[in-house]
Amino acid sequence: MTAKRLQARCLCGGVRIDADLHNQDVGACHCDICRRWSSGPFMAVEASEEVVIAGTDFLGIYESSDWGERGFCNRCGSTLFWRSKDATHYAISAAAFDDLTEACFTQQIFVDSKPDWYDFANDTKKMTGGEFLAQFASQEDRSNG
């Protein structure tokens, strides 16, 4: 499948992101960190490592775990992305894209961390935190084996 190049930006336009998207599937993360960081579930689109960020003078990076970090605009405060420390995987805020016209809500992760006071009506794939993290362990096992 050919990637489609789309642009995202923060509220003030100080940080701009060009990203290659293989699809426009939107996923929601309900983990405690994402909910605190984005004031609700983090709705994101996965991007390849072909991500170009402009306006890095306004880009703030917060190291949120041993394997990941979060990007935000330090001028307007917009939540922009989560990325792996090696920058091979990005989850970019779906709300930051200018033209996400083919978007489809497909997946929810860390559903076991979701509070009871909200729920989505969409029929999506749902994974607990353990199920989601196990995917990466099995991928690592395959690459080491």
matplotlib code that plots the C-alpha trace (Angstrom):
import matplotlib.pyplot as plt

x = [0.0, 1.4, 1.7, -0.1, 1.7, -0.4, 0.3, -0.4, 0.2, -0.3, -2.9, -0.6, 1.1, 4.5, 5.1, 4.3, 4.5, 4.6, 4.0, 3.6, 0.4, -0.3, -3.9, -6.0, -7.1, -7.6, -6.9, -7.7, -5.4, -7.0, -3.9, -3.5, -0.6, -2.4, -5.6, -3.7, -1.6, -4.5, -7.4, -9.1, -8.3, -5.4, -6.9, -4.0, -3.0, 0.1, 2.8, 6.0, 9.5, 9.1, 8.0, 9.4, 9.0, 9.3, 9.3, 11.4, 12.2, 8.6, 8.7, 8.7, 9.6, 8.6, 10.3, 7.3, 8.8, 11.9, 10.7, 8.7, 8.4, 5.6, 5.8, 3.9, 4.1, 5.7, 4.1, 0.4, 0.4, -1.0, -0.6, 1.1, 2.5, 3.8, 6.9, 9.3, 12.7, 14.3, 11.7, 10.6, 7.0, 4.8, 1.3, 0.3, -2.8, -5.7, -7.0, -3.7, -4.1, -5.5, -7.0, -7.9, -10.8, -10.5, -10.3, -11.9, -12.0, -10.7, -8.9, -8.9, -6.0, -5.6, -9.3, -8.7, -7.5, -10.5, -12.7, -16.3, -17.6, -17.2, -17.5, -17.4, -20.3, -18.1, -17.4, -13.6, -10.9, -10.3, -7.1, -6.1, -2.7, -1.2, -2.5, -1.2, 2.3, 2.5, 2.5, 5.8, 7.4, 6.4, 7.8, 11.0, 11.2, 10.7, 13.5, 15.9, 15.1]
y = [0.0, 3.4, 6.0, 9.3, 12.4, 14.5, 17.6, 18.2, 21.2, 22.6, 25.3, 28.3, 26.7, 27.0, 23.2, 21.5, 17.8, 16.1, 12.4, 9.4, 7.5, 4.0, 4.4, 6.9, 4.4, 6.3, 4.6, 5.7, 5.1, 5.0, 4.6, 6.8, 8.7, 9.5, 10.6, 12.9, 14.3, 14.9, 15.5, 12.4, 9.4, 10.1, 9.8, 9.1, 8.0, 5.8, 7.1, 5.6, 6.8, 9.2, 12.0, 15.5, 18.1, 21.8, 24.5, 22.5, 25.7, 25.4, 21.6, 20.3, 16.7, 14.8, 11.5, 9.5, 6.0, 4.0, 3.4, 6.5, 10.2, 12.8, 15.9, 19.1, 22.8, 24.7, 27.9, 27.0, 23.7, 21.4, 17.7, 16.5, 13.0, 10.0, 8.4, 5.5, 6.7, 5.4, 7.5, 4.5, 4.7, 7.7, 8.1, 11.6, 13.3, 12.8, 16.3, 17.9, 16.9, 19.4, 16.9, 13.5, 13.0, 9.1, 8.6, 5.5, 4.8, 1.3, 0.5, 1.2, 0.2, 0.0, -0.5, -1.9, 1.6, 3.4, 5.0, 4.0, 7.5, 7.5, 4.9, 5.0, 3.6, 2.7, -1.0, -1.2, -3.7, -3.5, -4.5, -4.4, -2.9, -6.3, -7.5, -4.4, -4.6, -8.4, -7.6, -5.8, -8.6, -11.2, -9.0, -8.6, -12.4, -13.0, -10.5, -12.1, -15.6]
z = [0.0, -0.9, 1.8, 1.6, 2.8, 5.1, 7.2, 10.9, 13.1, 16.5, 17.3, 16.8, 13.7, 15.3, 15.0, 11.7, 10.9, 7.5, 7.8, 5.5, 6.5, 5.1, 6.2, 8.2, 10.9, 14.1, 17.4, 21.0, 23.9, 27.4, 29.4, 32.5, 30.9, 27.7, 29.5, 31.8, 28.9, 26.5, 28.9, 27.6, 25.4, 23.0, 19.5, 17.1, 13.6, 13.2, 10.9, 9.5, 10.3, 7.3, 9.6, 9.2, 11.9, 11.3, 13.9, 16.3, 18.3, 19.7, 20.0, 23.6, 24.3, 27.4, 28.1, 29.4, 29.6, 28.9, 25.4, 24.4, 24.5, 23.8, 21.6, 22.2, 21.3, 24.1, 22.8, 22.5, 24.5, 21.8, 22.2, 19.0, 19.1, 21.0, 19.4, 20.2, 21.4, 18.2, 16.2, 14.1, 15.3, 15.7, 16.9, 15.8, 17.2, 14.8, 15.6, 14.5, 10.8, 8.3, 6.0, 7.6, 5.2, 5.0, 8.8, 10.4, 14.1, 14.3, 17.6, 21.3, 23.5, 27.3, 27.6, 31.1, 32.2, 30.8, 33.4, 33.6, 33.0, 29.2, 26.4, 22.6, 20.6, 17.6, 17.0, 17.3, 18.1, 21.8, 23.6, 27.3, 28.1, 28.6, 25.2, 23.5, 25.1, 24.4, 20.6, 21.0, 23.1, 20.4, 17.6, 19.5, 20.1, 16.3, 15.4, 17.9, 17.0]

ax = plt.figure().add_subplot(projection="3d")
ax.plot(x, y, z, "-o")
ax.set_aspect("equal")
plt.show()
